[in-house]
Amino acid sequence: MTGAPVVFVVDDDASVRSSLKFLLSTVGLQAETFDSADSFLQKKRPDAPSCLVLDVRLPGLSGIDFQRELAARNICIPIVFLTGHGDIPMSVRAMKAGAVEFLTKPFRDQDLLDAVRVALDRDRARREKETEMAGLRRRFDTLTSREQEVVSMVVAGMLNKQIAAELGTAESTVKVQRSRAMEKMQAESLAHMIKMMQKLQAPSEKAS
Amino acid sequence: MRIVQSRKPAKTWSLLGEVRKMPSEYEIVTTKLHYHYKRQPAPFELDPNAPINAWYLRYREGSAFQADAWDGFRDPHQLTYRAYVERQAARENYLDNLVDEFEGRNHDAGLQRQWIEVLDQLYLPTRFPIHALQMTALYVGQMAPSSFITNAAYFQAADELRRIQRVAYRAKSLSLEHHGDLVSNTHTRRRWEEDAVWQPLRETLEKMLIAYDWGEAFVALNLVVKPIFDSVFNVKLSELARAHEDALLALMLDEFELDSQRSRDWTGALVRYAVVQRGANTALIKQWVDRWQPLAYRSIDGIVKLFGQAPCPVKPEAVAEKVRAAHDAFLAGCGLDAVAATQVTPIAKIESEKSGIDAIGDMVAWGAHFCLFYETREDLLDALISYCKSGLKNGEYCLWVVTEPLTIEEATAALKQAVPDFDRYLADGCVEILSANDFFLQGGKFDRKRVAEAMVAKIAGVSARGYAGVRLTGDTSWVTKKDWIPFCELEDGINEVIGNQRLAVLCTYSLAACGAYEILDAVRTHQFALARRQGNWVVIETAALKRAKAEIKRLNEDLEQRVVERTSDLMTAEQRYRVMIETANDAVVCMDESGAILLANPATMRVFGYEPAELIGKPLTVLMPELLRKVHEDGFRRYMVTGQRHLNWQGTELTGLRKNGQEFPVEISFGEVTADSHRIFTGFVQDISERKQAEELRASLHATQGELARISRLTTMGELTASIAHEVNQPLTAITNNGSACLRLLVNQNLDPEVLRRALEEIVADGNRASAVIARIRGFIKKAPAEKSELDVNEVIREVLALVGPELQKNRVAVRCESGKTLPLVLADRVQLQQVLLNLIVNGIEAMSAVTDRPRALVVQSQVEESGDLMVAVRDSGTGLSSEADRVFTPFFTTKANGMGMGLPISRSLVEDHGGRLWATSNSPHGAVFSFTLPAAGSSS
């Protein structure tokens, strides 16, 4: 269930907010505007791909600090930075911290829209990734503990005979457990199973 | 209740009395160090008859050398103890280095033996005479009536001591290389006391040491003996030393000559001062100079002979000649050359004429009316012949009225015999002989009035013919008893008639015809009477005669006195004016009606580069650039014809032309005087090149200050660049967003006119917003000169706060404005006031940037003070000021890593330019307060 993509605009200047909203609307994008980082944080995130268009200079928290704050809160939302003055160190820091784009005002409309597109795509991809992962994890959770053990050993490359010997059960039991796990995981082939397991076992990826 | 009166705090120089501006260091430390000059009842607080008081009263207060105010004299070098010590310490250093240098080169060993001999005779004994010069200088200083003179004299004494110790040093070092006698006191003293060449100088010096009168001591020492001595022993001896390759001695003596020059400088200044104070001082000084000069010259006569005995000899006469010339030049420089005798038209003395009668001798005055008593005809003839002869010889007209027993023929014959060319006189009508009948008794009667009128007419007629005078003589024998009294009245009347005519009347009376009464009457009515005594004519003194003679004598004496005084006054006045013109700093040039220069003063050399003598006779236009000459000539001609001036005679700036062709700015004042029907024009020319330069410097300084302030603004702007860019880019972003959005919709043909209209409205609004920001910034950094206008301070505060808005937000500074209700307007330059406020506010923000434990609050207050001035205070809650609050205003003081430290000093100078003050205090509990005042517009500041 995903809603229409939303672009969150945070800038302290009213005309900038309204003009950005207007511009985004021309490509069919919905925008929600906030005058400060705080007011954005208070709003609940909708269930749709979204991205953040953020001015570096904001009252209260600066844009860069906000970026760090979001990371600290584990909020993964792609950010497009805007700035009234080009500052190379700042832009480098922002990009290193994972910003999608760093634009100086006034910017070409196409540049902004492209950056937003990229950001939204990224968010979409992440959401898809998350959904997928969620599905995998759900399926995996349906496995019994014995089934989980067998699966991990199968994926490690052990023969049934070896697994049976390891676990102290009969090979036939292993075979049965293995096929039941594959069914539950909806794996089509061993290779598939391996890929899924690899995904599940990978260290947690960074959001976005 | 006691009313306490507060005393005005005394200034350091309250001793100088009420002075307008702060006196120089020289004046402060030198004025009125004496309390004893002209102190009453006696200089020192002792018995007025105590010897010391008597001494001063006699030789100082009682000296002929006086001035109305000695305290006005100033040493041209303005030496104070500090200045003197500093200066001479450096000079001693120089000499020490010199000596070291030469000793390092083994200089003394290289000197010829014969030169050492010369030094032994000529140089080493100078310790003794220089000591005498030192002692006399101390005496002059001790006795001087003004501390300014005392100081100059004491420093001179110190200069002498300086010389002496070098002589001693040289004696010792020469003795080490050559022979021990050179340093022996006995040996050198013997030379001084016994060598023939030194004795005249010794005598002069000993006499000078007992010249107790302070004025004479000063003149003898500083005007005569010392300059002549220094001429020989500094200048000439230095030349001699050079000729003998004794460069060390030459250089040392050249150094001491600098001290001598200083002495001559203050001497000349004192002489000129004394002469301006009292013209009589010139004669006094010259008198003293005349007394001491021969002694001084005699003193050096023997010494210069030693110059001729050196290995490289110099002619003694040449040396003496040079010394004299230098001394004459020095005296002339002091203004003591001979004053040209002024042409004084002699006031006519009362002329005297030869009377022809020995007893009278010269008749003391015209208008002589006297009588003569005779016994015999021969007596009468004798006197009268003499009388008339003398008159004819003098070119006077003679009228002889004869009466019985003398006839016209006899008189004529007698005169013909006595006077050569008598016929010619007769023919010319110079002499007339008439009979009493014709003259006195016309128609047989004596009419007094008629006779008187006839006499007057005759005299008038005769005078008109141009005679030197008129002599009358008439006999009175014809007067009868009846006519006697009217005749006496006539005689009385004659005195009035002949009052101031060139007329002499001699009335002859026959003793035979006159009784006692008649004689008395005759004597009474005449100025004096003559009678023959023992064969000689004798003047009988009458009271009237006596009185007249005394009166005349008194008048003549009085006249002589007045002539002398006037001459002296004229000379004094002339001298005074001459001194003024001669010593004026400005060039003074006089020209005649034809435009030729009549005279120029010495300052002309300094100003124009011409010797005054060079300019005499040349046209005034040589002193002007070519381009200006025509203008001057036209203007001058017009003035001569119409009396219209084309320049301001009280002072006009023009351009002058120096001898070397250089043009320079001058200020000239003109004057005109008519003398002997000649018109003379005077110009006082002041070289104002320096003044012009100073004006230019001031103007460029002003420009530089303006530039500095502008750069400071630029710098501040630079520091706020981020804020500025941000502020401008916001509206620009909105504009481009709105514009692009509309274009996209257009492409999609999806543009609602209403939407478009709203978008365009926003674009316009944002565009204006952007240009307002730019305009504000441009206004802040533009280069225009300060333009004061009436401003509302609160408005300016608001503008500045708007400018720094982003900064305040970024730094999370809360700002609050507190303003008095009705503030007066101030007269100020908007940009400069913004600059000051911006500086203070930015400083405040930065001061709080390190603060984390308390709120960052900036308060800007504006209020009216009691004095009517406006006060603005910027308070922050930052790190506050260190103990020396005022240090922050010193240029280049900054606590910022990147700061230049110029903001506050510039702000302070901008505030002060507007007539206000800027200062810093501590805020409580934390932070600092920067406050400034400005006078309200319309207030007289």
Interface residues (C-beta under 8 A of the other chain):
Chain A: D12 D13 S15 V16 S18 S19 L20 F22 L23 S25 T26 V27 R57 P59 G60 S62 L82 G84 H85 D87 T104 K105 P106 F107 R108 D109 Q110 L112
Chain B: T721 A722 A725 H726 E727 V728 N729 Q730 P731 L732 T733 A734 I735 T736 N737 N738 S740 A741 L743 R744 L745 N748 N750 A759 E762 A765 D766 R769 P806 Q809 K810 R812
